[in-house]
């Protein structure tokens, strides 16, 4: 903290003489409004409130430890509730809302090399901030919070070199934002910025970015309990219309973890047995990316490999013997993304494209008969490829936050421009889970599934991996350089794997199963004004 205050003091002293040299001030911003309507996709509450043994489901527990633990398929004298956020049933409630994000920023140039940028924003859902009660006529403050989205100082050409320094809260965006982006794609466009320092060295041939960001600060509770994000991203631009990138990223979570807090002798025994002993989580990601155009072809290809300790994940896999997996790691987790397109040189500029993606995953939540007999058997966690801060969404239903993992997808489509200001697109995707969930054997009772013996968690059957086919039709109208309208409709032909369920949400840690397998629909309309 003292170092941070010292840095701020130095920056303030540097900025004092610069204030007299203020050259230019510009004001900008944007207003983005989107109406969303989801049908037969999301549930309204636990299905087990209707029937105690309907669709058994286990999930990733919260840090508070109040949820059921997914280290085992359900069993024992207890049975978890269905807490999947999905429903896939036309008998459930639909979801509709209008979201709005408003941004305003000020950029101040002190010299050609020194500037400051400040941006405020507010994300809101219509109807949540009204300040009056129609019944009583009472007026009261109920507005949403305006927050500092960005606020940084920028210095260019440092020491006479093509070196740029940016200090403060800022967006980070690299490549196609497959792993690090600004969270402004499709619905739930809340935005994403980081508190940190970024150095950029850029020439005509290559560029290198290095950064250090603070994701969570717990210095008042523990000396080393913070979550930090570091990385280096390099791009080679020596090939015409092609960029080749390489990067290393590290998320370090030093929050201390333990399963129990016993007296000195049991704790001594735990240390001797190497249980209840969690290390710092270190998520390393290394990757390569190539993108660009070659004649009428365009391509986007990226692959990343992850390794390091995953104790933060392992700690959540705590079964009834109270101890989680203190040996969890990200080793062997990898993901890839590919898309190739071709634009025809003719009227309407039609473009066809084909692509796919793969996010590795595992599911160790099942238990053998001998493990079921052994109450001291320690759990095994299930670690999938971590999407970090992705701005890619592979499904309008299952990937709302760019956090879907443990799946693969193939997709293709066509786009065209009937006029210079209108673009239409039709695309389709087929999705499958990689590691299916082994559910307790059940029988079907109408649209419900009742386990044959909830206590025999070793008696399982593998769920289907088929997540379904998704089709989307969209149109965008560029009314002017500043104002854009767009609308679309997506339909999901649900596969059996969505009713059965697998762990694909929240980086493979949350269940996606529902009470039925009805098709789902999503309709949206959006407008964006930038100034």
N, C-alpha and C positions, 0 to 999 in steps of 0.2 A: 504494500500500500504506500509506503514511504517513497519507493522508487516511482510509483505512478504519480504521486503528488509532485515529486521533483521534476518529472518530465513535463507535467502541465505548467509548472512555474516557468520552466525554461521556454516553453512555447509561448507563454503569455508575454515574457520579456522580449522575445523575438518579434511578436506581433505588434507591440506598442509603436515602434517607429513605422511599421508598415501601414498603420491606419491612416497616416497622413498621405500615403501614396495610393489611396483607393482610386482605381481607374474606372471600374465598371461594375454595375449591379444588375442582375437579371432575375426575373421572377417567372416561375413556371409551375406546372402541376398537371393533374389529370383527375377526371371523374369517371369511374367505371361502375356500371350498374348491370346486374344480371339476374334474370328471373329463372329459377330452377324448379322442375317438377319431376319427381321420381315416383314411379309406380311399381308396386310388387317387388321392391328391393330391400327396404329396411324394415326391421321389426319395431314394435312398440313396447316390448317388455319380455321378461322371461316366459317362454312357452310352458315351462314346468309349473307355472302357477295354475294351469288348467289341468294338468295331469302330472303326478309326481315323477313318473319315469318316462317322460317323453323326450326323445332325441337326446341321448346322453352326450355331453359335451364338456371338454375341459379346456382351460384357457391359460394364458400367461397371467400370473398374479400381479397385483400392484405391489409397490414397495412397502405399503402398509401391511401386507401379508394377510389381507382379509378375504382374498379370493381363493378359489380352489386351485390346487396346484397341478400343472400338467406333466409332472414327472412320471405319472402312471396313467394308463387308461383307467377309467373310473372303477371303483371297487371298495371293498371293506364295508363297514356298517353305514357309511355315508354315501350320498349321491349328489353330485353338483347340479346346480340349476343351469339352464340354457341361458347364456349371456351373450351369444353371438349378436353383433349389431345388425346382421342381415336376417331376412325372412324368406324371400323368394316365394311369396304367397300372395295371390290376389285377394285373399280374405283379410289380409292385414291392412294397416293404415298406409296411405300414401304420404309423401313428404313434399311440401312445396314451400318456397320462401323466396324473397328477393334480397339479394346482398348488394352492398355498395361499399366501394372504397374510394376515399377522397384524399388526394395528396396535393400539397403545395410546398414549393421549395424556393430558396433564395441562394444564388451563387454570387459571391463577391470576389472580384479580381483586384488584388492589391498591386501586383506587378505582373509581368508576363509569365513569371514562374511561381508566384505565390497566390493561392486562392483559398477560400473557405466555402463550404457547401453545407446548408442546413435544410432538412426536409421533414415536415410533419405529415402524419397521416392518421386516418381513423377508418377502421373496418367495422361495418355495422350491418345488421339485418333489419329490414323495415319492420316497424311495429314494436321494436324492443327499446326504443328511446323516447316514446311519446310522453309529453310532460303534463298531461291532464287526464282526469278521470271523468268520462262522459256521464257516469251515473250520478256522481256527487258534484261535478263541476269544479273539483279541487285541482289546483295547479301545483305542481311540485317538480323539482329538478330531477331528471332521470336520463340525462344525456350519456353518451358513450365517451370514453376517454380518448382524447387526442394525445398521441405519443410521438416521441422523437424517433423517427424511422431512420434518418441518417443525419450525421453531424460530424464533419471531419475537416481537417486542415490538409492541404495538398501543396507539395513543393516539387517543382520540376527542374530538370537540368542541374542536379546537385553535383557540386565539384566539377562543373563543366562537362559532365557525362550525361548520356541519355538515361538518367536514373530518376525515377519518380518515387516520392514518399507520400503515403497517405495514412494519417493517424486519426482514429476516431471510429464512430459507428458508421458502417458502410455496407453496401451490397458486395457480395462476392459472386462472380459468374465466370465459369471457365468452360471452354469448348462449347458444346451444345447444351450445357447445363444438365448432363446426364447424371452427374453425381453432386455437383454444387451449383445451385441456381437461386433464383429470387422468388420462388413459390408464387407465381402469378399466372399459372396455366389453368384453364377451364374454371370449374367452380371452386369455392373456398380459396379465393385469391387473396390471402391475408398478407402476402409479402414476407420477405425474410432478409434481415440484415445482421451484421456481426460487429461486435465490439473488438477492435484490434488494430494492428499495424500491418501495412502491406507495402512492400518494395517491388518496383517494376523496373527492369532494365530492358529497353526495347530499341532495336535497330530495324533496318529494312529487311534483314535476313532472319532474325530470330528475336524472341522475347523470353524473359524469365521472370516469373512472379514468385515471391516468397512472402508468407504471411504467418502471423500468430494472432489467434483470436480467443477471447474468453467467452465460453458458453454458459458457465455457471460459476458463481462465486460463493464459497462457504467459509471464507477466512475467519469469520467471527465464531464459527462452530468448531472447525478443525483447521490446523495449520496448513495441511496439504489435502484439501478435499475438493478442489476445483475440477471443472471439466474444461479442457483446453483443446483447441483445434489448430494444428500446424500443417504447413504444406509447402511444396515447391512445384510449380507448373511451368514447363518449358515448351515453347512452340518454335518449329523451324518453318520459315516462310520463303525459302529459296526456290521452291518450285512454283511455277505460275498457276494461280488459282487453286493451290493445294496447301493445306496445313498439316503438319505432322507433329503431334503432341506427345509428351511423356510427363508423368507426374508421380509424386509421392505425397500421401496425406496421412496424418495421424490424429486420431481422437483419443485423448488421454483422460480417463475418468478415475480420479483418486479418492472418491468417496469411500470411507471405510465401511466394510460389510461384515456382519456376523450373524449367525443363526440363533445363538443362545447367549445368555449372560448369567452364567452359573457361579457357584462358589469357586474358591481357588483350586480345589482338588479336581473337580470335573473339568475345569478349564485347562488345568495342567495336563490331564489325560487327553483332552481334545487336541492340544498342541502336539502331544507325543504321537497321536494317531494321525496327525495331519488332516484333521477335519475341522470345520469351522475356521478355516484359514484361507482367506481370500486375498489375492494380489490385486494390484492396480490394473484396471482394464486398459489395454493398449490396442486400439484398432488401427492397424496399418493397412493402407490401400496403395498399391502400385498399379499403374496402367499405361496403356498406349492408345492413341487415337489418330485416325486419319480421316480427313474430310476435304471435299472440294468438288470441282467440276472438270470434266474432260470432254470437250465438245458438247454434245447434247446430253451426256450422262452426268449425273451428280451422285455422290455417295457419302455416307456417314458410317464409320466403323469404329467401335471402341470395345476394349476388353480390359478388365481389371481383376486383380488377385488380392485377396485379403488374408492377413495373418496376425497373430498376437493373442494375448490373453483376453478371454471373454468372461471374466468372473462376474461382471455386472449381469450378464445373461444367466450364467450358471447359478447365481445366488437365488434367482427367482424360481428355479426348479427344485422346490423344497417339498418332499412328500411327507407322509405322516411320521417318519422317523426324525424330522426336524432339521436335517442337514441337506444342503443343496450340493451342487456340483462345483467344487472348487478347482476342478481341472479343465473347465470349459475353455475352448479357444476358437479363434476364427480360422485356423489353419485349414487350407483346402477350400475356402469359400471363394467363389469367383462368379463373375457376371460378364455378359457380353451383349452388344447391341449392334445391329447392322441394318442399313437401309440403302437401296440402290434405286435411282429414278432415271427416267428418260423423258425429255421434253421434245415433242414433235414441232418442227418448224412449219407451222400452218395456222390457219385461223383458229381462234379460241385457245391457242397455246396448250393443248392437252398434254398432261404429264401422267405417266403411269409409274407406280412404284411398288416395290416388294421388299419386305424386311422381316426381321425376327429378333427375338431377345431371349436370353437365358439367364436366370438367377438361381444359383445352386441353393439347395436346402436339404435338411434332414429332419426326421421325426423319430426320436427315440422314446416316445411316450408309452409305447407298449411294454409289457412285462411278460417274461416267460413263467412257466409253472413253478420252476425252482426259485426264481426271484420272488414270486408271489409268496412262497413258503418262508422266505428269509426276511424277517422284519428289519434286519440290520443292513440289508442291501442298499448301497448308496445309489442315488439317481444318476441318470445321464441326461445332460441338457440337449436341446435341439437348436443348433445354431445355423442360421441361413445367411445368405449374402446380405450385407447391410447397405441399403440404398443411400445412406448419408443424407444429403439435402437435395435430392433429385427434383428437377422440375419437369421430368418426363412422366406422363401418365399413360399406361397401356390399356386402361379400361375406364369408361365413364362410370362404372358401378363399383368395381373392386379395388381401384387404384386412385382414390380421390386425393390422396396426399403424397403420391409418388413413393409409397412405402410398401408396395406389394413385392413379395419375394417368394422363393421356393416355387417357381413356376417357369414355364416357357411359353412363347407365343410366336406364331407366324401371322403376318398381316400383309395386306396389299390393298391397292386402291387406284383411283384415277381422279384427277382434278382438271378443271378447265376454266377459262375466262370468257364467258359469252360477250362481255363488254370490257372496256378498259378498267371499269371500276367494280365489277362483280366477279367473284370467284366462287365456284361450287366444287364440292368434293364428296366422293363416295368411297368409303373404305370398309374393310371387313377384317376381323381377327379371329383366330382360333387359339384358345388358351387351355393349358393343362397344368396341373400341379405336378411337381417333381416327386416329392416324398409324400405318399398318401398316409392318412391317419388310420391306424388300426383301431376300429371302434369295437366295443363289446358286441357280441352276437345278439341279434335282435330279431323280432318278428314285426311285421307291419300290421298296424291296427288302423285301418282307414289311411289317412295321410300321416299318421304318427308312427313312430318306431319305438317299440317297447323292448328293453333288454330281457333276454331269457333268464339271466341270473346276474343281477347287478353286483353281487359279491365276488364273482369269478372274473376279475379283471384280466386274467391271463387268457380267457376264452374270447378271442377276437376274430374279426374279419376285416380285410383291408377295404377301405372305402374307394370309390371310383376316383380316378384322377381327372376325369373330363369336366372342365369348368364351363365349357360352352363356346358358342360362336356369337360374336358381337358385330353388329352392322351399324354404321353411322352415316347420315347424310347431313351436310352442313352447307351454309352459304354465307359469304361475307360481302358487304357492300361498303366500299370506300367512298362515302359521300363527299368528303373533301380530304385534304392532307391532315386535318386535325380530328375529323369525326368519322367513326367507323361503326357500322351496325352488323351484327351477325346473329344467326339463329341455326338451330340444328335439332335433330332427333336421332336417338340411339336406341337400338333394340337388342336385348340380350336373350338369345336362345339358350336357356340354362341347361347345363349338362347334369348328369347324375351326381357328379362330384360336388356340386353346390348344395344339393339337399343333404348328401352324406356328410360333407364338410371336410376341410383340410386346413392346415395352418399356413396361410399365405399373407394375411394382413399384418401390418405393423412389423415389417421385416421378418415375417414367418412366425410370429409369436401370438397371433390372435386368430381365432377360429372364424371360418367364413360360412359355416353350415346354416341351413334354414329349416323351416318346418314343412316346406313343400318345394316343388321344382317348376313353378309357374314362370313363364317368361317375364322379363322386366323391361320397362321403357323409361326413357329420360328425354325430356323436352326442355330446351332452354332458348332464351333470347337475351342478347346483350348489346349494350352500346358503350362506347369509349370515346371520351373527348380529351385531347391533350392540348395544352397551351403553354 
